[in-house]
Amino acid sequence: WHPGHYILNNLDETQTNELLTKFSDIPTFRGLQRIYYWSDIETSKGVYNFSAIDKDLATVKKYGRKLSIIIHYKYKASPTKSSLPQYVLNLQPAKVGNLLVPAYFVQGKEGDGIYNVGDNANFGHPGTLNAFDNLLKELAKKYDKDNSVSFLQFVETALGANTTPELHKNFIDGTMTMNQKARAAFVSTPLIQSVNFPRARLNDMINNLANNQMGFGGPDTFWGSFDDPKNALAFVSNTAPGVYHYNLKNYDSTK
């Protein structure tokens, strides 16, 4: 475990080296965070390309820093590319109990005011869960013993799509199952799940993460919004507390 500050980095190689040089004398600066899309890592079913992660690891090691790996399975990897491998996009809906569940959910559409659009993996679908579990196992083979990998992080739990309460429950239940499988694959590397929605399930999710010895955090902080009942991250709520409530037990809104 290497606590400290990590910079989310999408710079090119030259700029990355400049950044690492510039902050080299700041002891609390531990390293870089980098987003890797599932579709870029698994180029076709069972075929994995870890060259981007390996390249970034070599860079941070050169400067004595760490790499935080963020696995992305929602939003677009590019304007024309899904974050999910094509074979996952081709999976047919599956019957889970009495519910027919899709392999992924489509988040928003271009031009409707939602800036993050794309495909959000549904781990409540057995095929999607199995495919991602295979990816986790391959990642663990390569990086679980690498001390320069600071932690592995999974993206926010916001569904980003309108659906039925039953399908939303399936999505959250699937995410918690994925977290269990991630912990089974990674025995050494710290794991973190970004958590924000839905409020009604936050307690279940936090307990699940605690049972799997995983960290959690809210993916966003908005100035002046902590006491806004409409904000999913807030402490005050008409229904259930936001995710930061689970970190700070003695929050005082007057200070």
C-alpha positions as CSV (number, residue, x, y, z in Angstrom):
1,W,0.0,0.0,0.0
2,H,1.5,3.3,-1.1
3,P,-0.7,6.2,0.1
4,G,-0.2,9.7,-1.3
5,H,-1.1,11.8,-4.2
6,Y,-1.6,10.4,-7.7
7,I,-2.0,12.5,-10.8
8,L,-4.6,11.2,-13.4
9,N,-2.5,11.3,-16.5
10,N,-3.5,11.4,-20.1
11,L,-0.4,13.2,-21.4
12,D,1.9,12.0,-24.1
13,E,5.3,10.5,-23.4
14,T,7.3,13.7,-23.5
15,Q,4.8,15.6,-21.3
16,T,4.6,12.7,-18.8
17,N,8.4,12.7,-18.4
18,E,8.3,16.5,-17.8
19,L,5.6,16.0,-15.2
20,L,7.5,13.3,-13.4
21,T,10.7,15.4,-13.4
22,K,8.8,18.6,-12.2
23,F,7.3,16.8,-9.2
24,S,10.3,14.6,-8.4
25,D,11.1,16.5,-5.1
26,I,7.6,16.3,-3.7
27,P,7.5,13.4,-1.2
28,T,3.7,13.1,-1.1
29,F,3.5,12.7,-4.9
30,R,3.6,8.9,-5.2
31,G,2.8,8.4,-8.9
32,L,0.4,8.4,-11.8
33,Q,-3.1,7.1,-12.4
34,R,-3.9,5.9,-15.9
35,I,-7.1,4.8,-17.5
36,Y,-7.0,1.6,-19.6
37,Y,-10.1,0.6,-21.5
38,W,-11.2,-3.0,-21.5
39,S,-11.5,-3.0,-25.3
40,D,-7.9,-1.8,-25.6
41,I,-6.6,-4.5,-23.3
42,E,-8.6,-7.4,-24.7
43,T,-8.4,-6.9,-28.4
44,S,-10.5,-10.0,-29.2
45,K,-11.9,-12.8,-27.0
46,G,-9.1,-14.2,-24.9
47,V,-6.4,-12.1,-26.6
48,Y,-4.8,-9.6,-24.3
49,N,-2.5,-6.7,-25.0
50,F,-0.8,-5.2,-21.9
51,S,1.8,-3.1,-23.8
52,A,0.3,0.2,-22.7
53,I,0.4,-0.8,-19.0
54,D,3.9,-2.2,-19.4
55,K,5.1,1.1,-21.0
56,D,3.6,3.2,-18.3
57,L,5.1,1.0,-15.6
58,A,8.5,1.3,-17.1
59,T,8.2,5.1,-17.1
60,V,7.1,5.4,-13.5
61,K,9.8,2.9,-12.4
62,K,12.5,5.1,-14.0
63,Y,11.4,7.9,-11.7
64,G,10.9,5.8,-8.6
65,R,7.2,6.3,-8.7
66,K,4.1,4.0,-8.7
67,L,1.3,3.4,-11.2
68,S,-2.4,3.2,-10.4
69,I,-4.3,1.2,-12.9
70,I,-7.9,2.2,-13.7
71,I,-9.9,-0.4,-15.7
72,H,-12.6,1.4,-17.6
73,Y,-15.7,-0.5,-18.8
74,K,-18.1,2.4,-19.4
75,Y,-18.2,5.4,-21.7
76,K,-16.4,5.5,-25.0
77,A,-12.8,4.6,-25.5
78,S,-12.8,7.0,-28.5
79,P,-15.5,8.7,-30.5
80,T,-15.9,5.6,-32.6
81,K,-14.9,2.9,-30.2
82,S,-16.7,1.2,-27.3
83,S,-15.0,0.6,-24.0
84,L,-16.2,-3.0,-24.2
85,P,-14.7,-5.7,-26.5
86,Q,-16.8,-6.6,-29.5
87,Y,-17.6,-10.1,-28.4
88,V,-19.1,-8.7,-25.1
89,L,-21.2,-6.3,-27.2
90,N,-22.4,-9.3,-29.2
91,L,-23.6,-11.2,-26.1
92,Q,-27.3,-11.9,-26.0
93,P,-29.5,-11.0,-23.0
94,A,-29.4,-13.7,-20.4
95,K,-32.1,-15.1,-18.0
96,V,-31.2,-14.4,-14.3
97,G,-34.0,-15.8,-12.2
98,N,-37.1,-14.5,-13.8
99,L,-35.3,-11.4,-15.2
100,L,-33.9,-11.0,-18.8
101,V,-30.7,-9.0,-18.4
102,P,-28.5,-7.3,-21.0
103,A,-24.8,-7.7,-21.2
104,Y,-24.3,-3.9,-21.0
105,F,-26.3,-0.7,-20.7
106,V,-26.1,2.2,-23.2
107,Q,-25.4,5.4,-21.4
108,G,-27.0,8.5,-22.9
109,K,-26.8,9.6,-26.5
110,E,-24.7,12.2,-28.3
111,G,-26.5,15.6,-28.2
112,D,-28.8,14.9,-25.3
113,G,-26.7,16.8,-22.8
114,I,-24.9,13.9,-21.2
115,Y,-21.2,14.3,-21.7
116,N,-20.2,10.7,-20.8
117,V,-21.8,8.4,-23.3
118,G,-21.1,4.8,-24.2
119,D,-21.5,1.3,-23.0
120,N,-21.5,0.3,-19.3
121,A,-20.7,-3.3,-18.6
122,N,-23.4,-5.2,-16.7
123,F,-21.7,-7.7,-14.4
124,G,-25.2,-9.0,-13.5
125,H,-25.0,-10.7,-16.9
126,P,-23.2,-14.1,-16.4
127,G,-21.3,-13.8,-19.8
128,T,-20.1,-10.3,-19.1
129,L,-19.0,-11.3,-15.6
130,N,-17.2,-14.3,-16.8
131,A,-15.4,-12.4,-19.5
132,F,-14.2,-9.7,-17.0
133,D,-13.2,-12.3,-14.5
134,N,-10.9,-13.8,-17.1
135,L,-9.4,-10.4,-17.7
136,L,-8.9,-9.9,-13.9
137,K,-7.1,-13.2,-13.7
138,E,-4.7,-12.3,-16.6
139,L,-4.1,-8.9,-15.1
140,A,-3.3,-10.6,-11.7
141,K,-0.8,-13.0,-13.4
142,K,1.2,-10.0,-14.7
143,Y,0.8,-7.3,-12.0
144,D,-0.3,-8.7,-8.6
145,K,3.3,-9.2,-7.5
146,D,4.6,-6.0,-9.0
147,N,5.3,-3.5,-6.2
148,S,5.3,-0.6,-8.6
149,V,1.5,-1.1,-9.2
150,S,0.1,0.9,-6.4
151,F,-3.5,-0.2,-6.7
152,L,-6.2,-1.3,-9.2
153,Q,-9.3,0.8,-9.4
154,F,-12.8,0.2,-10.9
155,V,-15.0,3.0,-12.2
156,E,-18.0,4.6,-10.6
157,T,-21.2,2.7,-9.9
158,A,-23.5,5.2,-11.6
159,L,-25.5,3.3,-14.2
160,G,-25.9,6.3,-16.4
161,A,-29.0,4.8,-18.1
162,N,-32.7,4.8,-17.4
163,T,-33.9,1.3,-16.6
164,T,-36.3,-0.7,-14.3
165,P,-35.6,-1.0,-10.6
166,E,-35.2,-4.8,-11.1
167,L,-32.5,-4.3,-13.8
168,H,-30.8,-1.7,-11.7
169,K,-30.6,-4.1,-8.7
170,N,-29.2,-6.7,-11.0
171,F,-26.5,-4.2,-12.1
172,I,-25.5,-3.4,-8.5
173,D,-25.6,-7.0,-7.4
174,G,-23.3,-7.9,-10.4
175,T,-20.9,-5.1,-9.5
176,M,-20.6,-6.5,-6.0
177,T,-20.0,-10.0,-7.4
178,M,-17.3,-8.6,-9.7
179,N,-15.6,-7.0,-6.6
180,Q,-15.5,-10.4,-4.9
181,K,-13.9,-12.0,-8.0
182,A,-11.4,-9.2,-8.2
183,R,-10.3,-9.8,-4.7
184,A,-10.0,-13.6,-5.4
185,A,-7.7,-12.8,-8.3
186,F,-5.6,-10.1,-6.6
187,V,-4.2,-11.3,-3.3
188,S,-1.5,-8.6,-2.9
189,T,-2.6,-5.5,-4.8
190,P,-4.9,-3.0,-3.1
191,L,-8.2,-2.7,-4.9
192,I,-10.5,0.4,-4.9
193,Q,-14.1,0.7,-6.2
194,S,-15.4,4.2,-7.0
195,V,-18.9,4.4,-5.5
196,N,-21.6,7.0,-5.9
197,F,-25.0,5.6,-6.9
198,P,-27.6,4.6,-5.9
199,R,-27.9,5.9,-2.4
200,A,-30.3,3.2,-1.3
201,R,-27.6,0.5,-2.0
202,L,-24.6,2.3,-0.7
203,N,-24.7,0.5,2.7
204,D,-24.8,-2.9,0.9
205,M,-21.9,-1.9,-1.4
206,I,-19.7,-0.5,1.4
207,N,-20.2,-3.6,3.5
208,N,-19.4,-5.8,0.5
209,L,-16.1,-3.8,-0.1
210,A,-15.2,-4.1,3.6
211,N,-15.8,-7.9,3.5
212,N,-13.5,-8.1,0.4
213,Q,-10.9,-5.8,2.0
214,M,-11.3,-3.2,-0.7
215,G,-11.1,0.5,-0.5
216,F,-13.7,2.9,-1.8
217,G,-14.1,6.5,-2.6
218,G,-16.4,9.0,-4.4
219,P,-15.3,9.8,-7.9
220,D,-16.3,13.4,-7.7
221,T,-16.3,16.4,-5.3
222,F,-18.4,19.4,-6.1
223,W,-17.8,22.7,-4.3
224,G,-20.7,23.7,-2.1
225,S,-22.6,20.5,-2.8
226,F,-22.1,18.4,0.3
227,D,-25.3,19.6,1.9
228,D,-27.4,19.4,-1.2
229,P,-29.9,16.6,-0.8
230,K,-30.0,16.1,-4.6
231,N,-26.3,15.3,-4.7
232,A,-25.5,11.6,-4.5
233,L,-22.2,12.3,-2.7
234,A,-23.7,14.6,-0.1
235,F,-24.1,13.9,3.6
236,V,-27.6,15.4,4.0
237,S,-30.4,13.5,2.3
238,N,-34.1,13.0,2.3
239,T,-33.6,9.3,1.6
240,A,-30.1,7.9,2.5
241,P,-26.7,9.5,3.1
242,G,-24.2,10.0,0.3
243,V,-21.0,7.9,0.0
244,Y,-18.7,10.4,1.9
245,H,-20.9,9.8,4.9
246,Y,-19.3,6.4,5.2
247,N,-15.8,7.9,5.5
248,L,-16.4,10.8,7.8
249,K,-18.6,9.7,10.8
250,N,-18.4,13.1,12.6
251,Y,-19.0,15.5,9.7
252,D,-20.1,18.9,10.9
253,S,-21.7,21.0,8.1
254,T,-21.1,24.2,10.0
255,K,-17.3,24.0,9.7
